[in-house]
Amino acid sequence: MKVKMLSRNPDSYVRETKLDLQRVPRNYDPTLHPFEVPREYVRALNATKLERVFAKPFLASLDGHRDGVSCLAKHPKSLATVLSGACDGEVRIWNLTKRKCIRMIQAHEGFVRGICTRFCGTSFFTVGDDKTVKQWKMDGPSYGEEEEPLHTILGKTVYTGIDHHWKEAVFATCGQQVDIWDEQRTSPICSMTWGFDSISSVKFNPIETFLLGSCASDRNIVLYDMRQATPLKKVILDMRTNTICWNPMEAFIFTAANEDYNLYTFDMRALDTPVMIHMDHVSAVLDVDYSPTGKDFVSASFDKSIRIFPVDRSRSREVYHTKRMQHVICVKWTSDSKYIMCGSDEMNIRLWKANASEKLGVLTSREKAATDYNQRLKEKFQHHPHIKRISRHRHLPKSIYSQIQEQRIMKEARRRKELNRIKHSKPGSVQRVSEKKKRVVAVVK
Amino acid sequence: METVPKLGNNVPPKKDKLQGKKKKPRRYWEEETTQTAAGASPGPPRKRKRNRELRPQKPKNTHSTKKSRISKKPQVPKKPRERRSPGPQRSLSGAQDPFTGPAPVPVEVVQKFCRIDKSKKLPRSETKIRSRLEAAEAQEEEISVKAARSELLLAEEPGFLEGEDGEDTAKICQADIVEAVDIASAAKHFDLNLRQFGPYRLNYSRTGRHLAFGGRRGHVAALDWVTKKLMCEINVMEAVRDIRFLHSEALLAVAQNRWLHIYDNQGIELHCIRRCDRITQLEFLPFHFLLATASETGFLTYLDVSVGKIVAALNARAGRLNIMTQNPYNAVIHLGHSNGTVSLWSPAMKEPLAKILCHRGGVRAVAVDSTGTHMATSGLDHQLKIFDLRGTFQPLSARTLPQGAGHLAFSQRGLLAAGMGDVVNIWAGQGKASPPSLEQPYLTHRLSGHVHGLQFCPFEDVLGVGHSGGITSMLVPGAAEPNFDGLESNPYRSRKQRQEWEVKALLEKVPAELICLDPRALAEVDVISLEQEEKERLERLGYDPDTKPPFQPKPKQKGRSSTASLVKRKRKVMDEEHRDKVRQSLEQQPQKQEKAKPMGARPSALDRFVR
């Protein structure tokens, strides 16, 4: 007879002294871990609930401006520095870690229309209603010196926007036309127009750095190549586009913030249909900015809220609002992709977390592992109705909520009407046009 | 296996080519390798190759031989490794690594951890979704390989009992085993002589550390049976029908003559649940925190012990219920009835999930094994049957016993114990997943009284038997899972660990509505509701947005865009589509005809009259 009994030595399963860690032997045999899927589901459900519990995105409000904030700019080298221009011509530089204003300049008379930093971070440019372009040093004047711009260019018309080239000493302004300037000269290298209308914003492409996009109030978005004297092509939409923003990871993708409450993501190679229509705002979208990852973007709207959209989704994943925040005019996603700043009508700059439930500060490795695990679980079970409902739930101000309902009814009515029209007319005589195609009026090359 | 030699074959010619084309200035270590590879010692590498072939196949390679959808993926992480070490690897010292590449893993072990059903094909879907599914599958595959690799770290080996050639293990009595094994194991065999209050029901806690037993005449006790430390001993002054530990050893449910009572580990009565009356059997579902009770009045009641609410009270409509067991795989309750059927219940359904006719005459005992694949039943017809619970509920084997088994229990490794009068028989199968073979018992033991309760102790090679003469703890080598998981149920856990575990377990309490026959159904695509949704969407929209728009010929230049040519091109596409349709329908037709033919019957002359 040969016999062996299962006989464990307790010493190998119990810690030796109280100061040791407890021993936890593992066995990954699935029969010892029954109900794997239901338990993971419950964990995912708990994680989703906790995410909503911990969703406290608002971090700070930077107050000090004496009029509405009209433009924001990030510092290319320092994460903590932010520049903002106000409607009374004042420019302020903020330190985000201290949440304090470190410098203020009375830059223009009237609005500061645009502000941008030089790629090296040593100076910045502003344009204002007083028909000037000014270049300022980033550091304050030393003792005894007066606060004065490095250069001032006096133009003939009002400039409404400015953007700096990502690599060279070149910047572009817009107004009646798009001007491209060399920093050293007082007259533009070239100025480009297509039609006669005021252009509201101009943006350099961060990857293909000689490409520019601008949007004008005659409803068009025009693309330029800096190396050519004439514009490349333009697309005319239903309504006016307020700003555009290039995707920092995909050179040919840009998103346009439109007056018809929607955002349109375009592929510049095929402008006849937008890649995606992002709809959720209930009022004109005023500004848009991409996250440095190129996966999401944030949009600011006249409806007193900002929304975060994934690039490939038509619905927003997040909406931020407060009782006191008025029409949001400008928004920026910080370069570490963790925070969002928005400047609004009631003179404040607000700082938000990009991921509402994220824990700030240093995480221990266990915390990090737990959040990663929970994130994976949430992804795995995201389509289950119960989990989906909880993760999508947002509290909205009454005005936005009622407008959403109203617009839903309007949209439904339009759809019904179209269906009825097709039903009661000769088959084939009324063509169904897809929602995406409807919004593009024309593409001109 | 095929990829590995290829690797070896592929790379040296490459190197030769390199040498042939360019005479590059060579480093000293390169020179050394080429010399040995070329002529100096051709022996060792060849030998090594043979060795490698003898080694068990890597699961990755076996998959790659199949042309299945998973084939490419597991190799992806391998690529950088190949790039790093072209050809036979040699260190600076010239020593060769005899075991290049990752360590081989036996296929059976990987199979154990594999969660994908490879027999099912991936559904037809968009390329984007399909590639995502494939990536997920590849990941799953990799995880199972990793888990299989960790098998090496398991510390304990399972026990066994083997007779000398010709010796029958059933003839070996407990005294012999006790004599042969070490002192610690021998101490696990004991008898409690409690003739006064018997017969006894007993229950081990989930960690296998604690034992509770209750005698018919009111004796209730709980003890740490390993150290033989008594936790409590009381007499409830009422008949005790059944006793069961709740999620931890601190709580104890006792089915008494009238009501259900809950005691703590010091014997203090915490609750008396009057809504559960005349309980005959108790069963605790640890992951759902549900206490299932079967009553004389014919009700199956689920009590949520974490909140103290009754989740469901189901009328089985089959008279008195006194045979109940749970399926540990999916938490379905099996009830045995006097008409020979076993019904399967979940709290979400008012009706049984399934009914299985098992015996002529009543069912006497039911047991389900830990993997949820086999169910053993015994009936008044003296039969002992084993059923397959996967899908068809067919009997796999049956055996008539002289007396018929009154109690059945499965061990963690698939041993089946049956209590027949005062005898306990144990049958063993080939392995964990195979059903026990009923021909030859593995062990038998005669007790001093009639068996009234049976349970294998988790994580110990011990079978606890409650009988009219008290409690007997039998040694059954090879019954238990040798390696426990410390986070799931740890017999050696401290108080702090237990408290922590309790909080975690409560946090991930599975809702009662999720109990169904297939617990993995939650992770699968719900095809039925998906189709329903699609249908509703079509109705709502009034048209199918996924239909292909009619072909519109592109405008061409140089006068080729005339109306006639446009129509021609349109017609061409239309004809092509039509041809495709016809081809498809032709392909389908013969299949239909084959189906129409009567199956199995020989053709006869009278067939022509059949209409």
Interface residues (C-beta under 8 A of the other chain):
Chain A: M1 K2 V3 K4 M5 L6 S7 R8 P10 S12 Y13 V14 Q22 R23 V24 P25 R26 N27 Y28 D29 P30 T31 L32 H33 P34 F35 E36 V37 P38 R39 E40 Y41 V42 R43 N46 K380 H384 L419 I422 K423 R432
Chain B: K112 F113 R115 A147 S150 L153 L154 A155 E156 E157 P158 G159 F160 L161 E162 G163 E164 E167 T169 I172 D176 I177 A180 V181 D182 A184 S185 K188 F287 P328 Y329 N330 A331 S370 T371 Q412 K432 F459 E460 D461 L475 P477 A480 E481 P482 N483 F484 D485 G486 L487 E488 N490 P491 Y492 S494 K496 Q497 L507 E508 K509 V510 P511 L514 P519 R520 A521 L522 A523 G542 Y543
